[in-house]
Amino acid sequence: MSAVFKVEDMNCGHCVSTIRAALQEAMPGVPVQIDLERHLVTVDGDAGLAATTMREAGYEPVPSA
């Protein structure tokens, strides 16, 4: 099951790298798709863990439909 988050404070390549690394560390092997232009992060897996991981990395994910 995919979870999609709007991450408005993700605004550069460094942000993308930080979020991707944090999610891959917390959720090894789980596919992560990041659309910087639309500020979207899509994660296959535990939505709660993904949101917590991004918050701990310094970002504010908002669940998106």
N, C-alpha and C positions, 0 to 999 in steps of 0.2 A: 504494500500500500504506500503510495506516494504522499508526502506532506509538502505543501508549498507555502513558503513564507515570503512576505514583503519585508525587505531590509533596507529601509530608506537611508540609513547612515553608512551603507556600503557604497563607496563612490570612486574607488580606484582599484588598480590591479593588486596593490598590496592588501587591500581589504579582502579581495577575492581569495588570494593566497592564504591569508590568515584564517578565514572561515573554512576553506577547503581542508587545510591542515588540521584544524581543530576537530572538524567533523570526522575526518578519516582516522584520527587518533582515537576518538571516542567510539566510533562505529566502524571498525575495520571491515573493508570489503563491501560496504554499503555504497551504492551509486549516489553521486552528488552532482547535480547540474546547477550551474550558476549563470544567470543572465544579468550581467552588470548594467546594461542599458536600461532594463526594466526593473532592476533592483529585486530580482526574484532568486530564491534558493529553493531547489526541489531536492528532497531527500527521500529515498526509498527506505522505510524503516520506522523506528520509534520517533514519532513527532515530538513527544515530550522531552526525550533525551536530546534530540536535535536542537530544540528551542533553548534548553538549558545550556547546552554546549556553546551555542552562539552568544548567549548572554554572558557566559563566563569569559568568552573571547573579547567582550566589549561592545557587542552589537545588540540592537533591539529588534528581534524578529517578531513579526505580526502574522499570524496565520492568514493565508489568503485562499480564496475559493477558486 
